[in-house]
Amino acid sequence: MTQLGGRGGRADDVRIRPYGHGDRERVRRMSERLSAASLYTRFFSGTPRIPDHYLRLLDGVDHWDRDALVALDGDEIVGVAEYVRDAKRPCRADVAVLVCDPWQRHGLGSTLVAFLSKLAERRGVTEFDADVVLTNRGAMLFLRRGWPAARATRDGDSARYHLPLPMPAAVPAALPAGVASDLR
């Protein structure tokens, strides 16, 4: 079992739950724990903080066509994973993840995507699409591990992956040590 650790590798009490209406300011505060590189790889631009338009989009989560999960360390959000269903192809959805720098490379993003993919499957989504900046080696490594057969098409400085659900690679059947879930 993977043990999640942040801030010096200490296992912390992390909870994963659906995004809620009261989470906007918590997500806004995530900017304080995100490097310029993390913001660039998520938003594909040199934004100095999480953009207001993104916060408005999260407020539009309907938990069916657009859903998001958050990871909380205490009362602060340290990760967000979301999908947005394609209106023209409802069996497909774009997926994106944002994890605070101290929590990167500790399995939190992978855990968020694993649970988000299970929710999406229950709602009829059979494939995720993911756009990844080519310099985001961590995300590309995760995608290769989670979907070993997936191949990307290159589009300038990014790659687009088509990821069939369910995830073919082994994903945790339960949350790693130190992580609790409020998912139903």
Sine and cosine of phi, psi and omega as CSV:
sin_phi,cos_phi,sin_psi,cos_psi,sin_omega,cos_omega
0.00,0.00,0.67,-0.75,0.02,-1.00
-0.99,0.16,0.71,-0.70,0.07,-1.00
-0.97,-0.25,0.83,-0.56,0.01,-1.00
-0.99,0.13,0.69,-0.73,0.06,-1.00
-0.64,-0.77,0.53,-0.85,0.06,-1.00
-0.63,-0.78,0.17,-0.99,0.06,-1.00
0.72,0.69,0.93,0.38,0.06,-1.00
1.00,0.01,0.21,0.98,0.08,-1.00
1.00,0.07,0.04,1.00,0.01,-1.00
-0.96,0.28,0.72,-0.69,0.06,-1.00
-0.94,0.33,0.77,-0.64,-0.04,-1.00
-0.88,-0.48,0.28,-0.96,0.05,-1.00
-0.99,0.17,0.98,-0.18,-0.01,-1.00
-0.94,-0.33,0.75,-0.67,0.07,-1.00
-0.91,-0.42,0.59,-0.81,0.08,-1.00
-0.89,-0.46,0.77,-0.64,-0.01,-1.00
-0.47,-0.88,0.23,-0.97,0.06,-1.00
-0.90,0.44,0.52,-0.86,0.10,-0.99
-0.88,0.47,0.68,-0.73,0.01,-1.00
-0.84,-0.55,0.24,-0.97,-0.06,-1.00
-0.87,0.49,-0.47,0.88,0.00,-1.00
-0.99,0.11,0.11,0.99,-0.10,-1.00
-1.00,-0.02,-0.12,0.99,-0.11,-0.99
-0.83,0.56,-0.76,0.65,-0.04,-1.00
-0.93,0.36,-0.54,0.84,0.07,-1.00
-0.90,0.44,-0.67,0.74,0.03,-1.00
-0.91,0.41,-0.67,0.75,0.04,-1.00
-0.84,0.54,-0.67,0.74,-0.01,-1.00
-0.92,0.38,-0.31,0.95,0.07,-1.00
-0.83,0.55,-0.50,0.87,-0.03,-1.00
-0.79,0.61,-0.54,0.84,-0.02,-1.00
-0.91,0.41,-0.37,0.93,-0.05,-1.00
-0.91,-0.41,0.37,0.93,0.02,-1.00
-0.86,-0.51,0.75,-0.66,0.06,-1.00
-0.97,0.22,0.25,-0.97,0.08,-1.00
-0.86,0.51,-0.61,0.80,0.01,-1.00
-0.91,0.42,-0.67,0.74,0.01,-1.00
-0.91,0.42,-0.67,0.74,0.04,-1.00
-0.90,0.44,-0.65,0.76,0.00,-1.00
-0.90,0.43,-0.72,0.70,-0.06,-1.00
-0.93,0.37,-0.41,0.91,0.04,-1.00
-1.00,0.05,-0.68,0.74,-0.12,-0.99
-0.96,-0.27,0.00,1.00,0.07,-1.00
0.86,0.51,0.48,0.88,0.05,-1.00
-0.44,-0.90,0.22,-0.97,-0.04,-1.00
-1.00,0.06,0.66,0.75,-0.01,-1.00
-0.91,0.40,0.66,-0.75,-0.02,-1.00
-0.98,0.18,-0.20,0.98,-0.01,-1.00
-0.42,-0.91,0.13,-0.99,0.06,-1.00
-0.88,0.47,0.82,-0.57,-0.07,-1.00
-0.92,0.40,0.56,-0.83,0.03,-1.00
-0.87,0.49,-0.59,0.81,0.00,-1.00
-0.90,0.45,-0.53,0.85,0.05,-1.00
-0.92,0.39,-0.67,0.75,0.03,-1.00
-0.88,0.47,-0.64,0.77,0.04,-1.00
-0.91,0.42,-0.62,0.78,0.04,-1.00
-0.90,0.44,-0.67,0.74,0.04,-1.00
-0.89,0.46,-0.58,0.81,0.04,-1.00
-0.90,0.44,-0.33,0.94,0.02,-1.00
-1.00,0.01,0.16,0.99,0.03,-1.00
-0.86,0.51,0.77,-0.63,0.03,-1.00
-0.93,-0.37,0.02,1.00,0.01,-1.00
0.86,0.51,0.47,0.88,0.14,-0.99
-0.63,-0.78,-0.95,0.32,0.02,-1.00
-0.99,0.13,-0.43,0.90,0.05,-1.00
-0.69,-0.73,0.87,-0.50,-0.02,-1.00
-0.69,-0.72,0.40,-0.91,0.02,-1.00
-0.53,-0.85,0.61,-0.79,0.13,-0.99
-0.91,-0.42,0.55,-0.84,0.06,-1.00
-0.85,-0.53,0.49,-0.87,0.12,-0.99
-0.93,-0.36,0.76,-0.64,-0.04,-1.00
-0.90,-0.45,0.73,-0.68,0.17,-0.99
-0.95,-0.30,0.98,-0.22,-0.16,-0.99
0.93,0.37,-0.85,-0.53,-0.01,-1.00
-0.98,-0.21,0.03,1.00,-0.06,-1.00
-0.97,-0.25,0.68,-0.73,0.06,-1.00
-0.98,0.21,0.79,-0.62,0.01,-1.00
-0.90,-0.44,-0.05,1.00,0.03,-1.00
-0.30,-0.95,0.54,-0.84,0.05,-1.00
-0.68,-0.74,0.74,-0.67,0.15,-0.99
-0.79,-0.61,0.68,-0.73,-0.07,-1.00
-0.62,-0.79,0.40,-0.91,0.20,-0.98
-0.74,-0.67,0.47,-0.89,0.07,-1.00
-0.75,-0.66,0.88,-0.47,-0.02,-1.00
-0.92,0.38,0.62,-0.79,0.07,-1.00
-0.98,0.21,0.87,-0.49,-0.06,-1.00
-0.89,0.46,-0.54,0.84,-0.02,-1.00
-0.99,0.12,-0.44,0.90,0.03,-1.00
-0.74,-0.67,0.99,0.13,-0.14,-0.99
-0.90,0.44,-0.18,0.98,0.06,-1.00
-1.00,0.09,-0.04,1.00,0.01,-1.00
-0.88,-0.48,0.46,-0.89,0.03,-1.00
-0.52,-0.86,0.59,-0.81,0.14,-0.99
-0.98,0.20,0.63,-0.78,0.00,-1.00
-0.84,-0.54,0.57,-0.82,0.03,-1.00
-0.51,-0.86,0.48,-0.88,-0.04,-1.00
-0.69,-0.73,0.59,-0.81,0.10,-1.00
-0.67,-0.74,0.85,-0.53,-0.02,-1.00
-0.79,-0.61,0.72,-0.69,0.03,-1.00
-0.85,0.53,0.59,-0.80,-0.09,-1.00
-0.77,0.63,-0.71,0.70,-0.01,-1.00
-0.89,0.46,-0.33,0.94,-0.03,-1.00
-0.99,-0.16,-0.08,1.00,0.01,-1.00
-0.94,0.35,0.54,-0.84,0.00,-1.00
0.92,0.40,0.46,0.89,0.09,-1.00
-0.85,-0.53,0.15,0.99,0.06,-1.00
1.00,-0.02,0.00,1.00,-0.04,-1.00
-0.93,0.38,-0.72,0.69,0.03,-1.00
-0.87,0.49,-0.68,0.73,0.03,-1.00
-0.88,0.48,-0.67,0.74,0.01,-1.00
-0.91,0.41,-0.69,0.72,0.04,-1.00
-0.86,0.51,-0.72,0.70,-0.02,-1.00
-0.91,0.41,-0.63,0.78,0.01,-1.00
-0.87,0.50,-0.72,0.70,0.00,-1.00
-0.95,0.31,-0.61,0.79,0.03,-1.00
-0.90,0.44,-0.64,0.77,0.00,-1.00
-0.91,0.42,-0.58,0.81,0.05,-1.00
-0.91,0.40,-0.66,0.76,0.07,-1.00
-0.89,0.46,-0.72,0.70,-0.02,-1.00
-0.87,0.49,-0.68,0.73,0.02,-1.00
-0.85,0.52,-0.69,0.72,0.00,-1.00
-0.89,0.45,-0.32,0.95,-0.02,-1.00
-0.97,-0.24,0.23,0.97,0.10,-1.00
1.00,-0.02,0.10,1.00,0.06,-1.00
-0.99,0.16,0.80,-0.61,-0.02,-1.00
-0.93,-0.36,-0.12,0.99,-0.03,-1.00
-0.43,-0.90,0.69,-0.73,0.14,-0.99
-0.99,-0.17,0.54,-0.84,0.20,-0.98
-0.92,-0.39,0.69,-0.72,0.00,-1.00
-0.72,-0.70,0.79,-0.61,0.11,-0.99
-0.98,-0.18,0.77,-0.63,-0.09,-1.00
-0.74,-0.67,0.77,-0.63,0.11,-0.99
-0.90,0.43,0.71,-0.71,-0.08,-1.00
-0.86,0.51,-0.39,0.92,0.03,-1.00
-0.99,0.14,-0.09,1.00,-0.02,-1.00
-1.00,0.05,0.96,0.26,-0.06,-1.00
-0.88,0.48,-0.60,0.80,0.00,-1.00
-0.88,0.48,-0.70,0.71,0.01,-1.00
-0.91,0.41,-0.66,0.75,0.00,-1.00
-0.92,0.39,-0.59,0.81,0.06,-1.00
-0.91,0.42,-0.70,0.72,0.05,-1.00
-0.85,0.53,-0.72,0.70,-0.02,-1.00
-0.90,0.44,-0.62,0.78,0.04,-1.00
-0.92,0.39,-0.59,0.81,0.03,-1.00
-0.96,0.28,-0.67,0.74,-0.05,-1.00
-0.97,0.25,-0.53,0.85,-0.01,-1.00
-0.72,-0.69,0.98,0.22,-0.10,-1.00
-0.84,0.55,-0.49,0.87,-0.04,-1.00
-1.00,0.02,-0.14,0.99,-0.06,-1.00
-0.93,0.36,0.66,-0.75,0.07,-1.00
-0.84,-0.54,0.48,-0.88,-0.04,-1.00
-0.94,-0.33,0.43,-0.90,0.20,-0.98
-0.95,-0.30,0.68,-0.73,-0.05,-1.00
-1.00,0.03,0.64,-0.76,0.04,-1.00
-0.66,-0.76,1.00,-0.01,-0.05,-1.00
0.92,0.40,-0.87,-0.50,-0.02,-1.00
-1.00,-0.08,0.29,0.96,0.00,-1.00
-0.70,-0.72,0.24,-0.97,0.05,-1.00
-0.82,-0.58,0.61,-0.79,0.04,-1.00
-0.93,-0.38,0.84,-0.55,0.00,-1.00
-0.96,-0.29,0.63,-0.77,0.16,-0.99
-0.94,-0.33,0.88,-0.48,-0.18,-0.98
-0.86,-0.51,0.95,-0.30,0.00,-1.00
-0.94,0.35,0.56,-0.83,0.09,-1.00
-0.95,-0.30,0.57,-0.82,0.01,1.00
-0.95,0.30,0.28,-0.96,0.04,-1.00
-0.88,0.48,0.81,-0.58,-0.05,-1.00
-0.95,0.31,-0.47,0.88,-0.02,-1.00
-0.99,0.16,0.38,-0.92,0.01,-1.00
-0.89,0.46,0.77,-0.64,0.10,-0.99
-0.86,-0.51,0.40,-0.92,-0.05,-1.00
-0.87,0.50,0.75,-0.66,0.07,-1.00
-0.96,0.28,-0.46,0.89,0.06,-1.00
-0.77,-0.64,0.26,-0.97,0.03,-1.00
-0.92,0.40,0.57,-0.82,0.09,-1.00
-0.87,0.49,0.32,-0.95,0.02,-1.00
-0.80,0.60,0.66,-0.75,0.03,-1.00
1.00,0.04,0.02,1.00,-0.04,-1.00
-0.86,-0.51,0.75,-0.66,0.06,-1.00
-0.90,-0.43,0.39,-0.92,-0.02,-1.00
-0.78,-0.62,0.66,-0.75,0.11,-0.99
-0.96,-0.27,0.33,0.94,-0.02,-1.00
-0.97,0.24,0.57,-0.82,0.05,-1.00
-0.97,-0.26,0.00,0.00,0.00,0.00
